[in-house]
Amino acid sequence: MPQEENIGHLLETFQRIEITEHHIYKRLARSLKDPNNRRIMEQIADDELRHYTDWKKYTQREIKPDQWSIWKYYLISRVFGFTFGIKLMESGEEKAQAGYAQLKGKIPDIDRWIHEEEVHEQKLLEMLDEERLRYAGSVVLGLNDALVELTGALAGLTLALQNTQLIALSGLITGIAASLSMAASEYLSTRSEETAKHPVRAAVYTGIAYIITVVLLILPYLLLPNFYVDLAIALTTAVAIIAVFNYYISVAKDEPFRARFVEMAGLSLGVATFSFIIGYFIRQWLGIEV
């Protein structure tokens, strides 16, 4: 009896997942402007409802959706993009589906049925086209350059100038000039390539990513008087930006997180360390006192 109760609970859990995802996909479909994406999302929503009905044959019960999950993933999808929201939701479902092994031999053809569901849904998800992911490369370019160049510049300026206002002013001038330069370079690069990306949009994504990173890294120098503390906060912020963005990309584009994170973080911190040392020697060599 306990085993049968456990199986019954698993069936109801899977049934709740399907009806919950049906409502999430349906709600997202209504928010999409692109007709092709809307059609695909509605098709997935219909599939989830059919899966719910299939599980209902075994439970003989009506199961209510998880309202918290519906709102959570809907809001995440609206803020961070529907691809990220869907992939994040699917990764959570994979953990719940670990219990499928307990149903082998008890539900006819369950392995084949689940495999067909996953393959069909994956094909549909691959058909979705989201602008922000098309320009992810431009965002990576802006973030990476800003993090590497500005962490290095701030580290060197911190030891060379030892004045928060001067460091912030120098960093802002450097950052703004570099962001415009990077945006222009991305525009020319995209224009010369055979790609679906629009050159102006690619430049805007690159420039905005760069500017946001510049502001976040320089902000401590505008708020706190201790330049060493400011540098530590700026470097911590850089690592946090790298972690958040790489987590986003790893979920939305199914790419490995750790390797990308270690590479970007190591590069930024390595350049910052080298620039800090260079700043020290230049200060000693020139005998500058600010």
C-alpha positions, 0 to 999 in steps of 0.5 A: 500500500505505501508503494501504491500511495507513493506512485499515486503521489508521483502521478499527481505531481507529473499531472500538476506539472503538465497543467501548470506548464500549459497555463504558463505557455498559454499566458506567454503566447498571449504576450508574444507579438511575433506570430510564429513564436505565438503559434509555437507557444500555443502548440506547446501549451496544447501538448501540455494539456494533452499530457495532463489528460493522459496522466489523468487517465491514471489518477482519475482526478482533476488537479489544480495548477501551481499558481505560484509557479505560473506567476513566477515563470511568467514574470521571469520570462517577461523580464529576462526573455521567454527562452530563459524562462522556459529553459529555467522551468524545464530544468526544474521539471527535469529534477522532478522527473527523476521519479519516472524510474519508479513508474517503469513496469507499472505504466505501459510504454512510459519510456517511449511516451516520455521520450516522444514528449521530450523530443517533440517539445525540444524541436518546438523550443528550437524553432523559437526565435528571440531577439535578445538571444540573437544579439547575445554575442554583441552583449558578450562583446560589450560586457567582456571588453568593459570588464577586462578593460575597465577592471584593469584601468581602475586597478592601475588608476587606483594605485597611481592616483589614490583619489576616488574623484580622480579615479571615477572621473578618469574611469568614466571618461575612459569607459564612455569613450571605449563604449562608443568605440566598441559600439562603432566597431560592432556596427562595422563588423556586423555590417560586413558580415552575412548575418540576420543581425541588424548592425545598428541594433548590434551596436546598441546592444554592445554599447548599452552592455558596456555603459551599464558595466562601466557605471556599476564598476565606477559607482563605489568610487562615487560613494565611498572614500577609501579607494582600496575598498572601492577597488575591492567592491568593483572587482567583486561586482565584476565577478558578480556580473560575469556569474549572472550573465554566464548563468543566463547564457548557460540556461538560455543557450544550453552552454556550460557555465563553469568553463565560461565563468572561470575564463572570463573571471580569470581574464578580468582579475588577471588584467586587473592584477597586472594593471595594479602592479604596473600602476605601482611601478609607474607611480614609483618611477615618475614619483607622482604624488596626487 
